[in-house]
């Protein structure tokens, strides 16, 4: 999934909020410094001026695109932009007050102090916020992994253009030269270089790949051959302007570093939509962990009585585009369950690269009969899933997504199966709410996950969340 670039004023809403707060603080401090003796008596006209100033600030940001490349700007450039922005806001406010014949009531001292303090406060707020953002996006875990495909004689030039901005949301993780058979090497920053189509296939099968840049100088044949493969994997592809297949979905023009690119992906989502999804995940994660804390004493005692040992079960799972993370659940199986998995492979009811056994003897209390025992109760009521809200809060999972595969399942994937990892995995999803016990074909699961990614929107997530509540209450599709 490709995160579509938002309009500058929406994209940098955080800077807009900081500027608004700083301007208003400067304005009220200016008023109180001017009116020390009757500062509490804040007249209606000054209240209206404060509100009008906030409106003009928002208008200036939208019209002048005041935050364009703000994260990349250095301090002296930022100081100049801040002076320009605050001066335009204050100047427009003064002209407006003159036009409506209220300027005579607007103290020159308040105006000049508000203007000067506004510049100082806004500049300080921007510098602090930029510092926080730069630290965040510079951390490797927060950067997308970009695979660069180019020709041998252009790799240094192209890599420099892609890396021209000091603060980026991606890092070049590997460089591929598909039409050559040299030996593996590396360039600056220890970026590995691989040669030939087979090495490229092996790399994208096993490595984390979020985005791909294909240099058009590699030739039309390379572009035509590899773009469909990456799209089938659910990876976002940036193609240097030049040769381009005609039938690419969701095409957009843009820039990657200094490179002009045409971007294509199976799904394009707005930055605002994805932020709302993340905010919902944070809220849901907090609420879910509160409920987990309430359940914990009762579940812990029950597990300790039924099968003494760890209360939680932790397992490596595969997340977005191949990232490994540790998933947490209340333990519903006996302590040595993982050791006996191979013994049950001939009883697997799933067709393909998933594992599921009816009446699994590894479940706590399964010897009491079909569907009985503590483990089955935890699973049927989905209580065992509640610790995953910790994964949601950490950002490794989402409330709604696709089922995260185990590492051994993932290692058997064909390239086409990686499409289901194009979004963060979720606690619930389309497969979980569509009678998962009745769906036994892995390819059908992949098709449903692909459908979810292609059709994703906030409304679909809300629909699946309500459907999940119904499924949990009625215990439909669980065994």
N, C-alpha and C positions, 0 to 999 in steps of 0.2 A: 504494500500500500504506500502511495506517495502522499506526503503531507504538502498540500498546495500552499504556496506563499500567499499570505494575507495582505490586504492593503496596509501600508506602513503604519497608519494611525491605529489600526486594530492589532497589527502584529506587535506593536510596542505599547500596548495599553498600560503596561507596568510603568513605563516612563511618563506617560500622560498622567497617571494617577499621582506619581511622585511630584511632577511639576505643579499640578493643581494644588496639592497639599502645601508645597513650599510657597507658592504664590499667595495663598490665603493666609498662611502663617505670617509671611512678610507684611501683608496688608494689615492684619490685625495688630501686629507689633508696632507698625508705623502709627496706627491710630492711637494706640495706648500711650506711645511715647509723646505724641502731640497733645493728647488730652489727659494728662496725668491726674488732674484733680477731679474730672468727671468722666473717667474712662469707662465706668460701669454703664453710664447713660449712653448706650450705643444707638444712635438715631436711625430711623427707618431708611433715610437716604443712604447712609453708609452701608447698611445691610444690603440694599438694592445694588449698590456699586460693587460690593463683594461678589454677589451672584452674577452680575453682568460680566465682571472680569473673568469668572470661571467659564462662562459661555464663550467669550471671545477667545479664550485660550484654546478651547476645543476646536473652534472654527479655524484658528490659525494653524493648528496641527494638521487638520484635515486638508486644508487648502495648500499649505506650503510644504507638506511632507517633512516636518521639522526633524523627524527621527531617522531619516534615511541613512543607513550605514552607521548608526550611532554607536554600536558595539565596537566597530573598527576605528572610530575617530580617536585621535590623541588629544591630550589635555588642552593645548593651545587652540586647536581647532574647535574643541568642545566649548571652550570659554567664549570664542567668537560667536558660535551658533547660539549659545545661551543668551549672550548680550542681544543678539539680533532678535531672538524669539521674545524675550521679556520686553524689549523696547517696543516691538510691534504691538504686543498685547496692551501695554500701558498707553502707548500712543493712540491706538484705536479707541481705547476706553476714554481717554481725554477728549478726543474729537466727538465721540458719541455724547458725552456729558455736555459738551458745548452745544451740540445740535439740539438737544432736548432742553437746553437752557437751565441745566443744573450745575454747570461748571463753577458758578459763583459760590456754591455751597461746599465744593470739594477743595479741602485745604491743600495748598501747594506743598506744605511740609509733609503731609500724609502722602501726597503723590510722589514726591521726590524720594522720601524714605522707602516707600513701598517699591519703587522702581529699583533703587540701589540694593535693598535687602533681598528683593526678588531675584536679582541676578546672582547674588552670593549664595542664597539658599538653594536655588534651582541647580546651580553649578555643582554645589556640594552633593546634593541629592543624586544627580546624574552620575557623578564620579563614583559614589559609593555603590549605587545600583549596578553600574557597569562592572565594577570590580567583582561583585557577587556573581553576575552572569558569566564573566570571563572565567572565573574559577570553576564554575559549574560545567561550562561547555568544553573546558580544557581537560577535564577528567576523561580518561579513556573509556570508562564504562558508559559515559553519556554520549559518546560519538558513534555515528553510524560507520560500519565497515564498508569502504568503497574499493571495489575491484576495478583496476584501470587496465584497459586493453588498448595497446598501441603498437607501433612498429619500433624496431630496435634503434633506428636513428633519431626517433622523436621522443623517446621516453623521458629524457631529462627536461626537455622543453615543456612537454605536456604536464609532467609532474610539478614543475615550478609554477605553471599557470594555475593548476588546480589548488596548489598550496600557497597562493599569493597572499591570501588573507591570514593574519596571525591567529585569529579566533574563528574556528570553523566547527560546524556541527558534524563533520565527518573526518575520517582519516584514511589515507590510502593504505590498505592492509596488504595489497599484493599487486604486482604488475604482471600481466600476461602478454606474451608475444606469440600469438597462435600460429602464425605462418612461418615459424622458425624452429630449429631443433638444436639450439645451443645448450650449454650447461647452466644449471641454476646458479644465480649470482644475486647481488643486491646493490641498491644505490643508497643515497644518503638516508639517514634515519633508519637504517636496517630494513628497508622495504624489500621483501624477496621478489625476485624476477623468475617467472617460470616460462618454459618454452614448449610450443607444440600443443595441438588440440587435446591430446590425451591427458597431459599434465593439467590443462585447464579444466577438463571434465572431472578429474580426480579432486582438484582443489575445490570446485564449487559443490561437489558431493559432500565433502567433509568439513569445510570451513564455514565460518559465519560470514555471510554476504548479504548486506542490506541494500546496497546500490551498486550499479555497474556504470562505468563511463567507457564508451567505445569511441575511439578516435576514428573519424571518417577516413583518415589516410590509410587505415588498414585495408580499405577496399570494400567495394559493394558486396562481394561474396561473403566476407567475414560478417558484415553487418546483417545481411539477409539470413545467414546461417544461425548466428548466435542470439539475435534479439528475440526470436520466437522461443528459444530454449529458456532464456531468463524470464520472459513473461510467463511461461508455463510454470516456472518455479515460484512465481509471485514476487519476483525481485523488481525493484524500480530501475529502469534503464535510461541513461542519459546518452544521447548520440550526438557527437559533434556535427554541426551543420555541414551537410554534404549529401552523401548517399543516404537514402532513407526509404524503407518499405512503405507502401501506400496505406496499408490497412492497420495501422497501429492504433490501439484504443487509448482514449483519454490523453491525447497529445497536448503538450503545453510548451511554449517557448520560454527560455530563461537563461540564467548564467550559473555556471559552476566554477567558482573562482573567477578567472578571467576568460574562461571558455564559454562561448555561445553554444547552447545545447538545445536539443529537442528532447523533452522528457516524456516517457510513456510508462504506464503501469496498468495492471488489471483493475485498480481502483484508486481514485484520487479523492482525498478527503481534505476539508478545510481545516486550517490550524485551530480555528475557534471551536469547531466540532470536537476535535481531538482533545483540546484543553478541557472542554466540558465533560468529556468521557473520563478524563483523568481526575477531575474534581469529584465526579460521582464515585469513582473508585476509592478515592481517599475517604470520602464521607462513609461509603459503604464498608470500607475496611475498618474504620473506627467503630462503627455500630456493630459490625460482625465480631470484632475482637471483644467488645463489651459483653456480647451474648456468649462468646466462647468462655470468657472469664466466669460468667454466672454458671455455665454448665460444668466447668472444669472439676470442681470438688466431687460432684456426683459421678461424672464419667470416670474420673481417676480412681475413685473408690471401687466402682464396678469392675474396671479393668484389673485392678490389683487383686481383687477377690477371685475373678475368673481365671486370670493368667498373670501371675506376678511378673513384673518387668517394666520396661519403659511405657510411659503413658502415651507418648507421641511416637509416630512413625515418620521417619525422614527418608526420602529417596531422591536420587538425582533424576531430574526430568529435563526435557529439551524445550526451550522457549522460543521466542521470536528469532527466526532466521538461524536457528541452530545454537543459541546460547544455552549453556547448561546452568541450571539452578536447582536448589534443593527444595522440594515440596514438603509440606507438613500436613499430617492428618492425626486424628485420634487413632490409636492402634486398634484395628478390628481383627487382626490375625495373630496367630501364635507367634512367639518370639522368633522361632526358627523357620518361619514361613518361606523366606526367600530361598533357603537351601533346598526346599522340596519342589520348587517351581518346575524344574526339568522333568521330574517324575510325572508331572501332570500334563505335559505337552501333547500327548496323544488324546487328551480329553478336551482340548481347546475347541470351543464352540464358534470361534471367529474364523472367517475365511480371510487369510492374508496376514498383514503385519500388526496384529493386535492379539492380546491374550486374555481370554475369559473362560472360566470353568463354572458350569452349573454345580451347585451343591459343593462348593470348594471345601475340602476337608481341612484346609489351613485356617479357616475362619473360626474365631473363638466361639466355642459352644456348638459347633456344627454337628458334633456327635449326638446331640439331643434330637436331631431330626431335621428334615428339610425346612428351611426358613426360620428355624428356632435358634436360640442362643443369643448371647450379648452381641457378638460380631455382626450377625445378620440384622439385629435391631438397629445398631449404629448405622449400618449401610442403608437400610430401607428408609430410615428417617433422615438420612443425609447428615446426621450429627457428626460423623467421622470427618466430614469435609470442612467443618468450621475453622480449624486452625489455618486453612488456606487464606483466610482473610489477612493473615500476616504477610503472605506473599503478595497479596493485592496492595496492601499499604506500602510495601517496599517497591512496588512498580514492576515486579517480575511477572505478575499475572494481572488480569482484569476481572471485573465481576462477570462479564460476558465475553466469550471468545471461543476458542477451540480446545479440545482436550489435549493437554501436553503429553506427548509420547514418552515412554521410557527410553533410556539410552540404547538398549539392545534393539528396540523396535526401530528407532531412528537410524541406526547403523545399517539396517537392511533396506532403507528407502531408495527408490529410484528418484531421479531428479524431479519428475512430475509430482511426486508426493510431497516435496518440500513446499509446495504452494500453501499447504495448510498451516505452515509456520510463518506466513506473511503478516500475521497480527499476533499480539500478545495472547497467550493461552488464557482461558477463562475458567472460573469455577463452574459456570453453566454455559450452555450454548444451544445451537440448533439441534445437534445430535442428542444431547442430554434431554431435551424437551420433546423429542419425536419418537419416544418409545425405544430407548437405546437397547433394551434387552431383546427386542424383536429384530433389530438390525444386526446382522451377523457377517456382513460382507464389508471388509475394510475399504474397498474401492467405493462403496456407497457412502461410507463415512467421509472419505476424501471429497466426494462430490458435494456432500452437504456442507462441509467446511468451506469448500471453494465458493459455493453459493452464498454462504454467510459473508465472506470477505468481499465478493463482488457487489453484493446488495447492501453492504453495511451502511447504516445511518443510526442516529440517536433513537429514532422511533422504533427501529427493529430491536435495539437493545432493551428498551423499556418493555416492549411486547414480550420478549423472551424472559425478562425478569419476572413479570407477572405470571407467565406460563410456568416458570420454574416453581413459584410458590404453590400454584395449583397442583403441579406434579408431585411436589414433596408432601402436600397435605393428603392427596388421594393415593400416593405411593404408586403412581402409574409408571410402568416401564422399568421398575427396579427389581433386582433379584438378590 
